[in-house]
Amino acid sequence: MAKLPWPPDVARLRELREPDDVVALAPVTPLVRIYRAGGRHPADWNTYRTAGPVATARFDPHPPRDDGVPVPAPGYGVLYAGLALRSALAESFQAARVVDRHTGWPWLTVFRLKRPVRLLDLTGTWPTRAGASQAIATGPRDRARAWARAAFAAYDDVEGVWYRSSMDAGRPAVCLWERARSSMPATPLVNQPLDAPALVLPIARAARQIGYRFV
């Protein structure tokens, strides 16, 4: 079984870091995100979620809470995105494995950052050298969040993480931290509700590929 213990202390993480552990996400790379514009916590295409940590989220760096209730934590905002529509759908609707285009008024946005963003590369050798493994992207989420908190504290120049989506065949995905907020563009390339007619065919195709139902 892949190893995912609790992380070492901040000093140890700083000591073992190597130059190749951080990758630059170039502004030419389109990012795909699904967000909910309705429901209890409506968001916009560029909203960083400051409330946390959320039990279903993997790389929230928010301070942990004994009661498990997410609360606003300024400076610890997160924005999760994929590099493809299928990855965004797989991650966003993994709980029920149903692409629900209506509940919570979900929207699809595609955007490019306006500057390079520095991300800790969790697909490389850093997890192993730090005492973990690639289970950081597939193992218990509470432990993965502990690693995110430790990395956030150890590397103040890192603006998020680059990881493999456990729900879409290991395709790349990113979690941008609050530090990356200044990289957000003024406008997105695409911003449409999931029930838009133009999205029916691409969403149906992607849902079929990953075995999700489509409603």
C-alpha positions as CSV (number, residue, x, y, z in Angstrom):
1,M,0.0,0.0,0.0
2,A,1.3,3.5,-0.9
3,K,2.6,5.4,2.0
4,L,1.0,8.6,3.3
5,P,2.1,9.4,6.8
6,W,1.7,12.8,8.5
7,P,4.2,15.4,7.2
8,P,7.5,16.2,8.8
9,D,8.1,19.6,10.4
10,V,8.5,22.8,8.4
11,A,12.3,22.9,8.9
12,R,12.7,19.4,7.4
13,L,10.6,20.3,4.4
14,R,12.7,23.4,3.7
15,E,15.9,21.4,4.1
16,L,14.9,18.7,1.5
17,R,13.6,21.0,-1.2
18,E,15.3,21.0,-4.6
19,P,15.0,23.4,-7.5
20,D,13.0,21.0,-9.7
21,D,10.4,20.6,-7.0
22,V,8.7,23.8,-8.2
23,V,7.2,24.2,-11.7
24,A,6.0,27.3,-13.4
25,L,2.5,27.2,-14.8
26,A,2.7,29.3,-18.0
27,P,0.1,31.9,-18.9
28,V,-0.5,30.1,-22.2
29,T,-2.0,27.1,-20.4
30,P,-5.8,27.2,-20.3
31,L,-7.4,26.2,-17.0
32,V,-10.9,24.7,-16.7
33,R,-13.0,25.2,-13.7
34,I,-16.6,24.4,-12.7
35,Y,-18.1,26.6,-10.0
36,R,-21.6,27.1,-8.6
37,A,-23.2,30.5,-9.1
38,G,-26.2,29.6,-6.9
39,G,-27.0,27.6,-3.8
40,R,-25.9,28.5,-0.2
41,H,-22.4,29.7,-1.2
42,P,-22.6,31.3,-4.7
43,A,-19.3,32.0,-6.4
44,D,-18.0,33.7,-9.5
45,W,-15.6,32.4,-12.1
46,N,-12.6,33.9,-10.3
47,T,-13.6,33.3,-6.7
48,Y,-11.1,31.9,-4.3
49,R,-12.8,29.9,-1.5
50,T,-11.6,31.3,1.8
51,A,-13.8,29.1,4.0
52,G,-12.1,25.9,5.0
53,P,-10.8,23.4,5.3
54,V,-13.5,21.4,3.5
55,A,-13.6,17.7,4.2
56,T,-14.0,16.8,0.5
57,A,-11.1,19.0,-0.6
58,R,-7.6,17.6,-0.8
59,F,-5.1,20.5,-0.8
60,D,-6.8,23.2,1.4
61,P,-4.0,24.9,3.4
62,H,-6.5,26.4,5.9
63,P,-5.8,25.9,9.6
64,P,-7.5,22.8,10.9
65,R,-10.5,22.9,13.1
66,D,-11.6,20.5,15.8
67,D,-15.3,20.8,15.0
68,G,-14.7,20.3,11.3
69,V,-16.8,23.3,10.3
70,P,-15.3,25.4,7.5
71,V,-14.9,29.1,8.5
72,P,-13.5,32.0,6.6
73,A,-9.7,32.2,6.8
74,P,-8.3,35.2,5.0
75,G,-5.1,34.5,3.2
76,Y,-5.8,30.8,2.7
77,G,-8.1,31.0,-0.3
78,V,-8.1,28.2,-2.8
79,L,-9.2,27.7,-6.4
80,Y,-9.2,24.2,-7.9
81,A,-9.0,23.7,-11.7
82,G,-8.2,21.1,-14.4
83,L,-6.4,21.4,-17.7
84,A,-9.3,19.7,-19.5
85,L,-13.1,19.7,-19.4
86,R,-13.2,16.0,-18.5
87,S,-10.9,16.5,-15.5
88,A,-13.0,19.4,-14.2
89,L,-16.2,17.3,-14.5
90,A,-14.6,14.2,-12.9
91,E,-13.3,16.2,-9.9
92,S,-16.4,18.4,-9.5
93,F,-19.0,15.6,-9.6
94,Q,-17.1,12.7,-8.1
95,A,-19.3,12.3,-5.0
96,A,-22.4,11.1,-6.9
97,R,-20.7,10.5,-10.3
98,V,-23.6,12.4,-11.9
99,V,-23.0,15.5,-13.9
100,D,-25.9,17.5,-12.6
101,R,-26.1,20.7,-14.8
102,H,-28.8,22.3,-12.7
103,T,-28.5,22.0,-8.9
104,G,-26.6,25.0,-7.6
105,W,-26.5,26.5,-11.0
106,P,-23.1,25.2,-12.1
107,W,-21.0,27.1,-14.6
108,L,-18.0,26.2,-16.7
109,T,-15.2,28.7,-17.0
110,V,-11.9,28.6,-19.0
111,F,-9.2,31.1,-18.4
112,R,-5.5,31.8,-18.8
113,L,-3.4,33.3,-16.0
114,K,-1.8,36.6,-16.8
115,R,1.6,35.6,-15.3
116,P,3.5,32.4,-14.5
117,V,2.5,30.8,-11.2
118,R,4.9,28.7,-9.1
119,L,3.5,25.4,-8.1
120,L,4.9,22.6,-5.9
121,D,5.1,19.6,-8.2
122,L,3.4,16.6,-6.5
123,T,3.9,14.4,-9.6
124,G,7.7,14.4,-9.2
125,T,10.1,13.1,-6.5
126,W,9.2,15.7,-3.8
127,P,6.6,13.5,-2.1
128,T,8.9,10.5,-1.9
129,R,11.9,12.5,-0.6
130,A,9.6,14.2,2.0
131,G,8.4,10.8,3.3
132,A,5.2,10.4,1.4
133,S,4.3,9.0,-2.0
134,Q,1.9,9.5,-4.9
135,A,-0.8,8.5,-2.4
136,I,-0.8,12.2,-1.6
137,A,-3.2,12.6,-4.6
138,T,-5.3,9.5,-3.8
139,G,-5.0,8.7,-0.1
140,P,-6.9,10.1,2.9
141,R,-7.8,13.7,2.3
142,D,-7.2,14.8,5.9
143,R,-3.6,13.7,5.6
144,A,-3.2,15.3,2.2
145,R,-4.5,18.6,3.7
146,A,-1.9,18.3,6.4
147,W,0.8,18.1,3.7
148,A,-0.7,21.1,2.0
149,R,-0.6,23.1,5.3
150,A,3.0,22.1,5.9
151,A,4.1,23.0,2.3
152,F,2.2,26.3,2.6
153,A,4.1,27.1,5.8
154,A,7.5,25.9,4.5
155,Y,7.5,27.5,1.1
156,D,6.3,31.0,1.1
157,D,7.2,31.5,-2.6
158,V,5.0,28.6,-3.7
159,E,1.5,29.6,-5.0
160,G,-0.2,26.2,-5.1
161,V,0.3,22.6,-6.1
162,W,0.4,20.7,-9.4
163,Y,-1.0,17.2,-9.0
164,R,-2.5,14.2,-10.8
165,S,-6.3,13.9,-10.8
166,S,-7.2,10.6,-9.2
167,M,-10.6,10.8,-11.0
168,D,-9.3,11.3,-14.5
169,A,-6.6,8.8,-15.2
170,G,-3.9,10.9,-13.5
171,R,-4.3,13.9,-15.8
172,P,-2.8,17.2,-14.5
173,A,-4.8,19.4,-12.1
174,V,-3.9,22.4,-10.0
175,C,-4.9,23.9,-6.7
176,L,-4.1,27.6,-6.7
177,W,-3.6,29.2,-3.3
178,E,-4.4,32.8,-2.3
179,R,-0.9,33.8,-3.2
180,A,-1.8,33.3,-6.9
181,R,-4.7,35.6,-6.8
182,S,-2.8,38.4,-8.6
183,S,-2.3,36.1,-11.6
184,M,-6.0,36.0,-12.4
185,P,-7.0,37.7,-15.7
186,A,-9.6,40.4,-15.9
187,T,-11.9,38.2,-18.0
188,P,-12.2,34.5,-18.8
189,L,-12.0,32.9,-22.2
190,V,-15.2,31.0,-21.6
191,N,-17.9,31.4,-19.0
192,Q,-21.2,29.6,-19.5
193,P,-23.7,27.7,-17.5
194,L,-23.4,23.9,-17.8
195,D,-26.9,23.7,-19.2
196,A,-26.0,26.0,-22.2
197,P,-26.9,24.3,-25.5
198,A,-23.3,24.6,-26.8
199,L,-22.0,22.5,-23.9
200,V,-24.4,19.5,-24.2
201,L,-22.3,17.4,-26.6
202,P,-18.9,18.0,-25.1
203,I,-20.2,17.4,-21.6
204,A,-22.1,14.3,-22.6
205,R,-19.0,12.9,-24.4
206,A,-16.7,13.5,-21.4
207,A,-19.3,12.1,-18.9
208,R,-19.5,8.9,-21.0
209,Q,-15.8,8.5,-21.1
210,I,-15.5,8.5,-17.3
211,G,-18.8,6.6,-16.7
212,Y,-20.7,9.4,-15.1
213,R,-24.4,9.8,-15.6
214,F,-25.5,13.1,-17.3
215,V,-28.6,15.0,-16.4
